[in-house]
Amino acid sequence: MSLPPTARCRRPRARAAGAAGQRPAIVVYLNKVDINPDPELLDLVELEIRELLTKYEFPGDKIPIIRGAALKALRCGCGKEECESCRSILELVRAVDASVPSRSATPTSRS
């Protein structure tokens, strides 16, 4: 199992999307882990993701990678921490809150 080409092309775009003078922030959600729940294979995929992040000048060893199955969470929809299907989505939200700085809302003047 390797990263599809579509996932590989998103990394340069993520770097380009960062604001000038700011370090871009990223959180990775490794989806569809329910299809192949082999932990060794998932570890290898995570390692490949971290290597690609480092290649594109992200701190690959520090970026959170959350494993889950988004479709299972969507179908369940309970949103409870104890729910095996929904837990990864809650972890993803916490990781985004902790890793991605919020933009301060600054009023703009209109003429």
C-alpha positions in Angstrom: 0.0 0.0 0.0 1.5 3.3 -1.1 0.3 6.9 -1.3 -1.8 7.6 -4.4 -0.5 10.2 -6.8 -3.3 12.6 -5.8 -2.1 12.6 -2.2 1.5 13.3 -3.3 0.5 16.4 -5.3 -1.3 18.0 -2.3 1.8 18.6 -0.3 3.3 21.3 -2.6 -0.1 22.9 -2.7 -0.3 22.9 1.1 3.1 24.6 1.3 2.0 27.2 -1.2 -1.2 27.9 0.8 0.7 29.2 3.8 0.6 32.9 4.6 3.7 34.9 3.9 6.0 34.9 6.9 4.1 32.1 8.6 5.0 28.5 8.9 2.3 26.5 7.3 0.4 24.2 9.6 -0.9 20.8 8.5 -2.6 17.8 10.1 -2.9 14.5 8.3 -5.9 12.2 8.5 -5.0 8.7 7.3 -8.4 7.5 6.1 -9.8 4.1 5.3 -7.8 2.3 7.9 -10.7 -0.1 8.3 -10.1 -1.5 4.9 -6.7 -2.9 5.8 -6.2 -2.8 9.6 -2.8 -4.4 9.5 -0.8 -2.3 12.0 2.5 -2.9 10.4 1.3 -1.8 7.0 -0.3 1.3 8.5 3.0 2.1 10.2 4.8 1.9 6.8 2.3 4.2 5.2 2.7 6.6 8.1 6.4 6.5 7.7 6.1 7.2 4.0 3.8 10.2 4.7 6.3 11.6 7.2 9.2 11.2 4.7 7.2 13.1 2.1 6.3 15.8 4.5 10.0 16.2 5.4 10.9 16.2 1.7 8.5 19.2 1.2 10.1 21.0 4.2 7.3 20.3 6.7 8.4 19.0 10.2 7.4 15.5 9.3 8.4 14.0 12.7 6.1 16.5 14.5 3.0 16.7 12.4 0.1 14.8 13.9 -1.2 11.9 11.8 -4.6 10.7 12.8 -5.8 7.2 11.7 -9.4 6.6 11.1 -12.3 5.7 8.9 -14.3 8.8 8.0 -17.2 7.0 6.3 -17.8 4.8 9.3 -17.9 7.9 11.5 -20.3 9.6 9.1 -22.6 6.6 9.1 -22.5 6.4 12.9 -22.8 10.1 13.6 -23.1 9.8 17.3 -19.9 11.9 17.9 -19.1 10.2 21.2 -15.6 9.7 22.5 -16.3 6.2 23.5 -17.5 5.3 20.0 -14.9 3.4 18.0 -16.2 4.8 14.7 -16.3 8.5 15.8 -13.2 8.7 18.0 -10.8 9.4 15.2 -12.8 12.5 14.0 -12.7 13.9 17.5 -9.0 13.3 17.6 -8.7 15.1 14.3 -10.5 18.1 15.6 -8.4 18.2 18.7 -5.2 17.9 16.5 -6.3 20.8 14.3 -7.2 22.9 17.3 -3.7 22.2 18.8 -1.6 22.4 15.6 -3.2 25.0 13.3 -3.1 28.6 14.5 -6.4 30.4 14.3 -6.4 33.5 12.2 -7.3 36.6 14.1 -10.2 38.5 12.6 -9.1 42.0 11.7 -11.7 44.4 10.5 -11.2 45.8 7.0 -12.1 49.3 6.0 -14.3 49.7 3.0 -14.4 52.9 1.0 
